[in-house]
Amino acid sequence: MKKLGVIFLLLFLLFGGFLVWFKNSSAPVNSETNEKKVFTVAEGAGLREIANNLRDKRLIKSTVAFFLLVKQLDLDRKIQAGDFLLSPAMTSEQKIG
């Protein structure tokens, strides 16, 4: 019975740690800025490429968190090509919404 309790505790800590990481990784890169950047999604660009470009332009903190958020919201097939005005003060969810 003690082993089961330890397993549940470890799973709880693992899940809690993941939630803290995900929330932090999806938060704005810099909430203090008013800066806006034009971000271009090229025709045919894949989600990984888009996430890497967002990170390279310092618009998101984590490509993995962004990728997971887009997949969770089932938006990976709905991303459109074009130019978008984004800010480092926006959350990842605001950037895809």
N, C-alpha and C positions, 0 to 999 in steps of 0.2 A: 504494500500500500504506500510506503514511503517513496518508492521509485516512481509511482504514478504521480505523486505530489510534486516531486522534483521535475519530472517531465513537463507537467503543466506549468510550473513556475518558469522553466527555461523557455517554453513556447510563448508564455505571456511576455517575458522580457524581450525575446526576439521580435515578437510582433510589435511591442511597444517601441522598441528601438527603431524598427523599420518605419513606423508612423512618424516618429520624431524626425528621422532623417528625411522622409518624403516631404513633410511639411516645411522643413528648413530648405530643402533643395528646390521646392516649388515657389518659395518666397521671392520677392524682388531682389535683383542683384544690388541695387542701390535705391532705396526708397527716398533718399534726400534730393534726388536730381529732378530737374524739369526737362532734361535733354530728351530729344526725340531723334530716332534714327530711321532712315528708310531701309527696310529689309525686303529683299527681293526673293521670291520663291520662283525658281525657274520651272518652266514647263517640263513635266516628267520627273521632277526631283522627288526622291524617296524621303521617307520620314527620317531615316538616320542622317541623310545628307542635310536636311533642313535643321535637325537638332544640332548637328555639328556646326553648321553655319551660325545658328543663334548663339551657341556658346562662344564661338570664335569672335563674334561681334559683341560679346559680353552682355547679351540680352537675357540669358538664362544661366543658372548656376550649374545645372546638371543635365547632361544629355539623357541619361538613364531615367531620371525622374520625369523629364518632359516626354520621353518616349512612352513610359508607363501611363502617364496622364492621358495622352492622346489615345492610346489603346483602350484604356479604361472607359473613356467617353465615346469610344467607337467612332472617332473622327479621322482615322488614318486614310480612309478612302474619300473623304470629303474636302481635303486640303486643296485649295485652288492656287494656281499660279498667279503672280502679280506682285505689285509693290505695296508694302504695308508700312505705316508709320507706327513704330513701336518705341517704348521707353524702358530703360533699365528699372524704372520704378514700378512697372507692371508685374503682376504675378504671372506664372506660366499659364494659369487658367485664363487670365485676361488676354493673353497673347493668342490663344487658340479660339477664344470665344468670339 
